[in-house]
Amino acid sequence: MKFTAEQIAGILEGEIVGNPQAEVYKLAKIEEGAEGAITFLANPKYASYIYTTRASITIVNKTFEPENEIFTTLIKVEDAYKAFSKLLEYYNQVKLMKSGIEQPSVVSENVTYGDDLYLGSFCYIGKNVTIGNNVKIYPNSFVGDNVVIGDNTILFAGVRIYSETEIGKNCVIHSGTVIGSDGFGFAPNEEGVYSKVPQIGNVIIEDNVDIGACTTIDRATLGSTIIKKGVKLDNQIQIAHNVVIGENTVIASQTGIAGSTKIGKNCIIGGQVGIVGHITIGNNVRIQAQSGVSKNLSDGEAIQGSPALPYTDFNKAYVHFRNLPKIVSDVNELKKTAKETNKNSI
C-alpha cells in the first residue's frame, strides 16, 4: 500500500517541504533509507544522515533547517518521534485491517459476533461464545465454550482460550499463549498418590491488556484468576490459579507467579522473577530481574536477590560478596597473627 507525502502530512498535521506527491510504501531507519521509504529524524546524533539518506520522505521537527542539500521530502511536525510513532500505529492498524470468516473454520451454535470480525482459517469457536466488534482472530486459534471477547481485541495465530474465559476490549494476545488451562492443583492420599483437584473457576482479562507469546494463565480453582486493565505481560510468563495482577503492572519475560498471590497496581517486575504463592505485593513495587520473592511486600518497595532483599541493601551486600575471598584471606591472616602473638606472650 502506497501513501503520498500529502496524505501523510494530513494524518500527522505536518508541513511539507518538497514534493507533496512523493510516494512511500515501507518504513526505514534514516541511515538505511532508500527510495520508497519513509523515515524520521528526532535524535541530533543522527543528523548527518539527513544529507545522505535516500528515503523519499523524512519526518523532522519544525525547528529543523537543513545546512546542506538534501534529497528527501520533509514533513515538519511538532515532535518527530511522536509523529513517527503515530504513523507506526496507523500503519499497524491498516496492516491488521482484515475481516470475514476464512474456510475451513468452525463456528459452533449460539455464537454471536459484531461487525468486522476476522476469523482466520482453521479456527474453532465453541458454543455460546460472544465476540465484540472489530475482533481479529488469526489462523489456528481455539476459543472454547462460553468465552467472551470484547471489541477491538486481537488474538494472533495459535492462541488457545479455554472455556468460560472473559477478555475485555482492546486487548492483544500473541501467538502460542494459553489462557484458562487448569491450575496446578493436586492432593496426596494416605499412600502418597496424587489426585487432581478440579479447577472449575475461570480467567478474567480486563481492557487494554497486552500478553506476549507463549504465556500461560491458569484458570482459578474457584472464582477467577484476574488480570486487571492496562497490564502488560511479556513472553513466556506463568501465572498460576487465583492470581490477581493489579492495573498497569508490567511483567518481563520468564517470570513465574504461584497460586493465589495478589499483586498491586503500577508494579514493575523484571525477567526471571519467581514469586511464591499466597502472598500480597503492594502498589508501585519494583522487583529486579532474577529475584526470588517469598514474603509480602509493602507499597513502593524496591527489592533484588534470592531470597529478595531491599534493593539498596542488596547492592551494599553485593559489594562485600565480590570481595569475599579477600575478606576471608584477611580474616585468616588476622587469626594467624593473633595466634602467633598469643604464643609469644606466654
N, C-alpha and C positions, 0 to 999 in steps of 0.2 A: 504494500500500500504506500502510495506516494503522497507527500504533503509539500505545499509551496511555502516560501517564507511568509507570504501574505497570510496564509491560513494559520501558520504557527504563531505569528505576531498577534493575530486575533485571539488565539487561545490564551496567550501569555500577557496580553495587553502591552505589547512591546512596540518599539520604534524601529523601522527597517532602515539600515544604511547599506545600500547596494541594490541588488536585483530582487524585486518583490516576487518574481516568478521562478527564482531558484528552487529546484526540487530536491527533496531528500527522501530516502526510503530506509535508512538504517542509522544507528547510533554509534558513536565512536569517541575514544579519548582524543584530546586535542593533538597529542603528539603522533597519533595514528590516523588522523582524519584523512579521508580520501574523497574523491568526487562522489556525490550522492549521500554523504553522511552529514549528520548534524552533531555538533559538539558544544562545549561551553568553556568559558574561562572565568574562574572565580578566585583561584589562588594565584597571587603575584609570582609565586615560584615558577609557574608555567607560562608566564607572559611572553617569553621569547618564541614559544611555539605558534603564537597568533600570526607571526610573519612567515611561517613555513608550512602551516597546515594547509592541506588541500581539501578540507571539509567544505562542502557547499555553503553551509550556514553555521555560524558560531553565535551562541548566546553570550552576551557580555553585560557588565554593569553599565548603567547610564553614564557613569563618570569616566569610562574608558575612552581615550583618544589615541588612535594609532600614531606612532612616531615614524614608521616606515610604511612602505607599500604593503598592502595585504591582498590576498586572492579570494577571500571568503566574504560572503554577505553577512553583515552583522544584524542581530536583533538585540536592541538595547532595552534592558529591564532594570527594575529597582535592585533586585538581588538575583544574580545569575545562577547561583547554586540552588536556591529555592525554585526558581523558574524551571530549571532543568529537571529537578525532582518532580515538579508538577507535570512536566512533559512525559517523564518516565511513567508516572501513574496513568496518564491519559493513554499512552501507548499500550500499557499493560491491559487497560480496560478494553481497548479496541481489539487487541490480540485474543482476549478471552471472550469476545462477544459472539458466542455461539448459541444456537437454540435448536430445538427439535429433538426427537427421540430416534436414535440410530438403532438399526437392527443388525444382528439379533440382540434383544434385551427382553427382560421380563418385568412387567408391571402387574402386580397382583391385584386382587379385588379390593374395592373400597379405598383406593389411593386417590388423594386429592392433591392437585398441584396448581400453582399460579401461572402467571404469564411468563413467557420467555424461558421456560425450562430447557436446559440442555442435559440430555441423558445419553452418555456415550455407549458404544456398542459393548455387549457382554456384561451389562449391569443387571443387577437383580434388586427390585424394590418389593419389600414384603407387604403383608396385608395391613390395611388401616394406617398407612403412612401419610403424613401431612407435610407437604412441601410448599414453601412460600414462592414469591415472585423472584424471577431472575436468578434462580439457583442453577449452578453448574455442577454436574456430577460426571466426572470423566470415566473413560472405559475401565471395565473390570472391577468396578466398585460394588460393594454389597451393603444394602440398607435393610435391616431386619424389621420385624413387625412392630407396629405402633410407635415408630420413630417420628419425631417432629423436627423439621429443618426450617429455620427462619429465612426471611428474604435476603437475597444477595450473598448467600453463603456458597463457598466453593469447596467441593471435595475432589481432590486430584486423583489420578488413576490409582486403582488398587487400594483404596481406603475401605476399611471394614467397620461398619457401625452396627453393633448388636441391638437387639430389641429393647424397646422402652426408652432409648436414649433421647434426650431433648437437646437440640442445638439451636442457639439463638441466631440473630441477624448479623450479617457482615462478618462471618467467621471464615477462616481459611484453614483447611486441613490438608496436609501434604501426604504424598504417596506412602503407602505401607503402614500408615497409622491404624491402630486398632482401638476402638472406643467401646467400652461396655463388656469386655471379656470378664470372666469370673475372677473375683478376688481370690487371693491365696489363703483359703481357709480350710484347715484340716484338723481333726481332733483324734488323738490316740485312744484306743480302748485299753483294757487291762493287759492285753498281750503286747501292747506297743504298736499295733497295726493302726494305720491312719485311715480314717474315714472322712469323706468330703463333707464340709458344712455347706448346705445350699446357699447360693448367693442370689437373692431374689430382689435386690434393690436395682438402682439404675444409675446413669451418669447424666448430670445436667451441665451443659456448657452454655454460659450466658453470652451476651452480644459482644462483638468486636474482639473475639479471641483468635489468636493465630497459633497453630500447632504444627511443629516441624515433622519431617519424615520419620517413620518408624518409631513413633512414640506410642506408648500403651497407657491407657487409662482404664482401670478396673471398675466394674460396677460394684455398688455397695452390697454388703451382706444384707442389711436392712436400711431403708432410707435411700440417701443419694450421695454419690461422690460428686462434688460441686467445684467447677472451675468458673470463677466469677468474672464479670465483664472486664475487658481490657487486658486480660492475662496473655503473656507471650511465652510460648514454650518452644524450646529449641528441638533439634533432632534427638532421637534415642533417649527419651526420658521415660522413667517408670513411675507411675502414680498409682498407689495401691487403693484398696477399697476404703470408702468412707473418708477419704482425704478431702479437705476443703482448702482451696487456694484463693486468697483474697484479691480484690480488684487491683489491676495494673501491676501485678507482680510479674517479674521477669526471671525465667529459669534457664540456665545454659545446659548444654548437651551432657548426657550420661549421668545426670542426677537421678537418684532413686529416693522415693519418699514412701516410707512404710505406712501401714494402715492406721486410719483414724487420727492422723496428725492434722492439726489446723494451722494454716499459715496465713498471716495477716496481709494487709494491702500494702502496695508500693515497696515490696521487698525485692532485693536483687540477690540471686543465688547463682554462684559460679558453677563451672563444669565439674563433673565427677564428685559432687557433694552427696554424702549419704546421710539421711535423716531417719532416726528411729521412729517407731510408731507411738501413738497415744501421747504426744507432747503438743504444746502450743507455742507457736512462734509469733511474736508481736508484729506490729506495723513498722514499716521503714527499716527493717533489719537487713544488714549486709553480711552475706556469708561467702567467704573467699573460696576459690576453687580447691577441690580435694579435701574439704573439711568433713569431719565426722561429727554430727550433731546428736547428742544423746540426752539433752535436758531442755526444759522450757527456756525461751529467750524473751526478754522484755523488749518493749518498743525501742527502736533506734540503736540496738546493739550492733556492733561490727565484730565478727569473730573469724578465726582461722585455726587450722590444725586438726589433728585427730588423736585424741578427743579435742574438740574445738576449744580454744581459749579466746579471751578478748583480743582483738586484733593487735593492739599496741603491746600487750603482754607477750603475745606470740613472737612479735618481731624482736623484742628485747631478749627473750629466751633463746631465739634462734641465733643471735649474735654469740651467745655463750656456747651453744651447741656446736657451732662451727669451730670454736676454739677448744672444744672438749679435750682432744688429745694433748694439747699444750698444758691445759689446766691439770690434767691427770699427771703429766710429767712433772709439773711444778710441785704438785702435792707430794709425789713420791720423793722428789729431791728434798723437800722440807722434812719429810719423815726421816729420810736418811741422815740429814744434818742434825735433827733433833736426837736421833739415836746415838750418833757419834758424840754429841755434846753431853748426853747423859753418861756415856761411858767414861769420858774424860773427867767428869765431875765426881765420880765415885772414888 
